[in-house]
C-alpha cells in the first residue's frame, strides 16, 4: 500500500489463498483451477499467443491472482494498449520462473539421483550375474563330488571354487563401495536441497521471510492453532510515507529503510514467531500462542523501536530523519480461511493509515477499534 493511493481492491475482495508465485497448481481447488485454466487459455488465444506450457503457466498465475508482480507486469501492457508478443511472454516467464534457484536445484538433484540409481542398478545387475555364475559353479562341483574323480580333478575343482569365491568377494566389495558412494552423494544432494529451499524462503534485501515463506507459515500456524486450540495473531505492518521517502532520497536510502525495519522486526519477536516481507514496504508477523492484548504491546514496541532510530545517509552521515509504522492487528477466528484472516488484518492496517498513521488498530470479527495513538 502506498501512502497516497485510495484503498486497493484487496481490502474489499478476499485475497487468493495461494500467495507464492511458484506455488504449484496442485494446491488450487478443482473448480477454481478449471475456471482459471479456461480464462488463461482464452486470454492466450485472444492475444494470438501460442498456448505453450510456459505461456500457459504465466497466464494461469496472472488470472488466478497468485502473483501481484506478474499481474502488474501484464497489466502494464494492457493499460498502455501494447500488444503482448511471444518474445515478451518469454522474457516474463524467464523473469518469474526460468531462473528460480529452487527449481534449478531440484532439476539438478533429479538428474544426479537418476545417475546414481543407474550406477546402482548396473552394479546390482553385475552382482546378480556373478552370484548366478557362482551358484552354477557350486552346483557343478557338488554333482562332481558324487562321482569318482581323481586327486588332480579334485585339486582343480577346489582351485576353481577358490577363484570363484575371490571373484564373488571382490564383486561384493565393489557393490558395497558403490552403495557407500551413492549414499554419500544422496546425502550431499539432500543437504544442498535443504540449503536452497531455505534460501528461497528468505527475502535477500531484508533477510526476513519472503512471500512464499509467509504463505507456507500462515497455513501451518492456522492448522496448528485449530488443532491445538491455541491463539494466533497476525500483524500487517506498513512503512508510513515510504513512497515519498523513496522519491525524496532515492532507492538506496529506501533499501536502507527496508533493511532497518526488517532487522528491527526480526530482533523484537520471539523464536517461534514468524516475520516476513509481504511485498514492497509491507511486512507481516504471525504471533503464535499470543493473547491479543500482548500482541498489541508487541505492535507498539515495534513502532516505538523503529520510530526511535535515525536514518543516516552514507557516506555523508547526513540524517534523513526517522520513519514510522502503521500496524493492523487481528486474531485468527476458528473456521475462517486464509484470505479472510489476511483480509481482516488488512482492513485494520488501512484503518491505521486512514486515522493518522504511526498507530495500531485491531480488526475483530465484528468492528475494528482504535488501540493506540502516536
Secondary structure, 3 states (H helix, E strand, C coil): CCCCCCCCHHHCCCCCCCCCCCCCHHHCCHHHHHHHHHHHHHHHHHCCCCCCHHHHHHHHHHHHCCCHHHHHHHHHHHHCCCCCCHHHHHHHHHHHHHCCHHHHHHHHHHHHHHHHHHHHHHHHHHHHHHHHHHHHHHHHHHHHHCCCCCHHHHHHHHHHHHHHHHHHHHHHHHHHHHHHHHHHHHHHHHHHHHHHHHHHCECCCCCCECHHHHHHHHHHHHHHHHHHCCCEEEEEEEECCHHHHHHHHCHHHHHHHHHHHHHHHHHCCCCCCEEEEEECCEEEEEEECCCHHHHHHHHHHHHHHHHCCCCEECCCCEECCCCCEEEEEEECCCCCCHHHHHHHHHHHHHHHHHCCCCCEEECCCCCCEECCCC
